[in-house]
Amino acid sequence: MIQIYHNPRCGKSRTCLAFIEQTNQEFEIIPYLTQTPSFDELKALLKQLNLEPLQLVRTKEKIWIENFKGKTLSDDQIINAMVENPILIERPIVVKDGKAIIGRDPDLVATFLD
């Protein structure tokens, strides 16, 4: 089954969700701002995405700029920052068959879901 880590206020996330709905495949919406992934879940997601923690951070968010920018942080500290401030997590994330992508590009999502 497909999972989408979704923020309904984000245009890219809404576009990705609409695309997934059109595929007629079974999917689950994870509203990650209210159902925040745990530290271990985020660590597993990063592995599925094949990304370093900082690559999943929305570094232009006010919370990041005011609290974390310019600091030397370990991977665990970056993951904890995302758990404590889920708005920092890049979106949308699409998961299928143990792999994941950041679904900002509909063409990439289409290829991923095939």
Secondary structure, 3 states (H helix, E strand, C coil): CEEEECCCCCHHHHHHHHHHHHCCCCEEEECCCCCCCCHHHHHHHHHHHCCCHHHHECCCCHHHHHHCCCCCCCHHHHHHHHHHCHHHECCCEEEECCEEEECCCHHHHHHHHC
